[in-house]
Amino acid sequence: MGLIGNIIRLPASTVKFLKEVRAELKKVSWSTKEELIVATVVVLAGSAFLTIYIALIDIGLSRIMRSILR
């Protein structure tokens, strides 16, 4: 059964599944550190932009509603 099956005493089907998962993960094309940094910066910049945009829309609509309700 291998190391996984001997330590925890998992059913054979579970051990087989975990071995297959491990094999598939070896086939994955993982991102490089540089790609992760660029993607993180893009996400943070996009989030900041959307936050500011939504805040400005909210402030504008709040002022419009306040002037209508007075």
QUIBELFEN-V751973 format. One record per residue. N is the residue number from 0. SS is DSSP state (a for helix, b for strand, c for the rest). PHI is phi in whole degrees, 0 to 359 (999 if undefined). NEAR is the number of other C-alpha atoms within 10 Angstrom. Layout:
n=N ss=SS phi=PHI near=NEAR
n=N ss=SS phi=PHI near=NEAR
This chain:
n=0 ss=c phi=999 near=12
n=1 ss=a phi=91 near=8
n=2 ss=a phi=298 near=9
n=3 ss=a phi=297 near=14
n=4 ss=a phi=292 near=15
n=5 ss=a phi=283 near=10
n=6 ss=a phi=285 near=9
n=7 ss=a phi=255 near=8
n=8 ss=c phi=63 near=12
n=9 ss=c phi=274 near=13
n=10 ss=c phi=299 near=10
n=11 ss=a phi=303 near=11
n=12 ss=a phi=294 near=9
n=13 ss=a phi=291 near=13
n=14 ss=a phi=297 near=18
n=15 ss=a phi=299 near=15
n=16 ss=a phi=301 near=11
n=17 ss=a phi=296 near=14
n=18 ss=a phi=295 near=14
n=19 ss=a phi=294 near=12
n=20 ss=a phi=299 near=11
n=21 ss=a phi=299 near=11
n=22 ss=a phi=296 near=11
n=23 ss=a phi=293 near=10
n=24 ss=a phi=295 near=11
n=25 ss=a phi=289 near=10
n=26 ss=a phi=275 near=8
n=27 ss=c phi=293 near=8
n=28 ss=c phi=271 near=7
n=29 ss=c phi=281 near=10
n=30 ss=c phi=290 near=10
n=31 ss=c phi=279 near=8
n=32 ss=a phi=300 near=9
n=33 ss=a phi=296 near=9
n=34 ss=a phi=296 near=11
n=35 ss=a phi=295 near=12
n=36 ss=a phi=295 near=12
n=37 ss=a phi=298 near=11
n=38 ss=a phi=297 near=13
n=39 ss=a phi=295 near=12
n=40 ss=a phi=298 near=12
n=41 ss=a phi=298 near=12
n=42 ss=a phi=296 near=12
n=43 ss=a phi=296 near=12
n=44 ss=a phi=295 near=12
n=45 ss=a phi=297 near=12
n=46 ss=a phi=295 near=12
n=47 ss=a phi=296 near=12
n=48 ss=a phi=300 near=12
n=49 ss=a phi=296 near=12
n=50 ss=a phi=298 near=11
n=51 ss=a phi=295 near=12
n=52 ss=a phi=300 near=12
n=53 ss=a phi=295 near=12
n=54 ss=a phi=297 near=12
n=55 ss=a phi=294 near=12
n=56 ss=a phi=298 near=11
n=57 ss=a phi=298 near=12
n=58 ss=a phi=298 near=12
n=59 ss=a phi=298 near=12
n=60 ss=a phi=293 near=12
n=61 ss=a phi=296 near=12
n=62 ss=a phi=294 near=12
n=63 ss=a phi=296 near=11
n=64 ss=a phi=296 near=11
n=65 ss=a phi=298 near=10
n=66 ss=a phi=289 near=9
n=67 ss=a phi=289 near=8
n=68 ss=a phi=280 near=7
n=69 ss=c phi=277 near=5
